[in-house]
Amino acid sequence: MSVKINLHYILNNGILYVLANGNWTIFPSNSRKKPNRWLERIFIPVVIFIAKSSRFWKKGIMAGFARIILSAVLLVVPALGTGKTQDVDFTAAELLSNGMRCEEEHKLGEARRTYHRLVHRYPKSPEAPEALRRTCGILLEQKRLLASYQCLQKLLDRYPNYPNYLEAIEFEFHLAEQLMGGQRNYFMGKIPGFKNRTAAIDAFKNIIDRAPYGECAPKALMNVALLGVKTKELPIAIDALERLIDEYGSSPQASDALFLLAKVYRSSVPGPAYDQRATEMAINYCQEFFILFPDSPLIPDVEILLAEALELRAAGKLSMGNFYYDLRQNARGGRSYYEEVQRVAPKNSVAAEIAVRRMDEIDEGKPGRGTPLDKILGRYKCKSSQRMTLLARSTEDDEVEMEIFHEDF
């Protein structure tokens, strides 16, 4: 076998280039098989060192020894390299075809490496985005959800003019739904990880930003809201629902979003002793629901939610009235809140019945109930409440009224 050695290529490029019979290469630049890195790191540096240093040696034993080593390495390396290595320039279409054939044979690892080689060598070819999309599918099949999501982001960032761009968005939506459902990410396709619903929220938000006019956008907003409720991140849920109602009011998800928004505001108030502004928002959204969606099948549920919100608002005002009447001995302040309860309470309201009884107690002149601590420390003495009571009972006496007025101011 005749061996031809191109020393100029060795010295200038640092790559062993050996031709046997003029048609065989050890390390072709675009071989289908991955080259043996240990040959590149060990044998080739030794050959280059000997080739460069031997010309500085004097003729004699050392020069002959160097030539022997150089010849031996050049003859042994081809045998240790690969006899099957091919000097074939695969085009992007051929690499894509090879990867698809590997997928059909269920050789997912080899298919993924082929697609990676395609994208690395021909990043501007028409086949590159399709190779990335198929790589995402392989990673998803291996349950490597986060790796698939990152690969998909690379596809959408690099190739915004990809012909199947909307299909890639739908694929991302499907991937986000799996993360939303609690599917675990498997490291290396074998080791299960933790559930990651935060990544699902990020994926849905990315869908909304990339395709705001697509069919998946309102669904993604609704899923973001559901995830916000599930993870108890109510501001995220409220923001997504309000955006869905404002920007996609004609979508099928609009009625569900409005009902869920009212429900979220109602659930954000733990009880009557807390601030009732969120309850007011829930009432407003329920009333808006009746106007925008009068034929919706959710009307009975909205009526129940509205009744609960009205009752909670009335109970909140009743709690304020009890505070003034029982703890501050301010009968007039308590009465004003009890009257407000009667005005805003729904039909058959328990809070309204209690408010009527408390007003009867005020009319009878009974003092507030106080607390158990009042038996030890005494009742709270409020001079303003005494003056208010005197004013209420002496409406016909103008002098007393003016005197109280001057004392207050």
HELIX and SHEET records of a PDB file:
HELIX    1   1 LEU A    7  ASN A   13  1                                   7    
HELIX    2   2 ARG A   37  ARG A   41  1                                   5    
HELIX    3   3 PHE A   43  SER A   53  1                                  11    
HELIX    4   4 SER A   54  PHE A   56  5                                   3    
HELIX    5   5 ILE A   61  LEU A   80  1                                  20    
HELIX    6   6 ALA A   92  GLU A  104  1                                  13    
HELIX    7   7 LEU A  108  ARG A  121  1                                  14    
HELIX    8   8 GLU A  127  GLU A  141  1                                  15    
HELIX    9   9 LEU A  145  ARG A  158  1                                  14    
HELIX   10  10 TYR A  165  MET A  180  1                                  16    
HELIX   11  11 ARG A  197  ARG A  210  1                                  14    
HELIX   12  12 CYS A  216  LYS A  230  1                                  15    
HELIX   13  13 LEU A  234  GLU A  247  1                                  14    
HELIX   14  14 ALA A  254  SER A  267  1                                  14    
HELIX   15  15 ARG A  277  LEU A  292  1                                  16    
HELIX   16  16 ILE A  299  ASN A  322  1                                  24    
HELIX   17  17 PHE A  323  LEU A  327  3                                   5    
HELIX   18  18 ALA A  331  VAL A  344  1                                  14    
HELIX   19  19 VAL A  350  ASP A  363  1                                  14    
HELIX   20  20 ASP A  374  LEU A  377  1                                   4    
HELIX   21  21 LYS A  383  ARG A  393  1                                  11    
HELIX   22  22 ASP A  398  ASP A  408  1                                  11    
SHEET    1   A 2 VAL A   3  ILE A   5  0                                        
SHEET    2   A 2 VAL A  18  ALA A  20 -1                                        
SHEET    1   B 2 TYR A 186  PHE A 187  0                                        
SHEET    2   B 2 ILE A 191  PRO A 192 -1                                        
END                                                                             
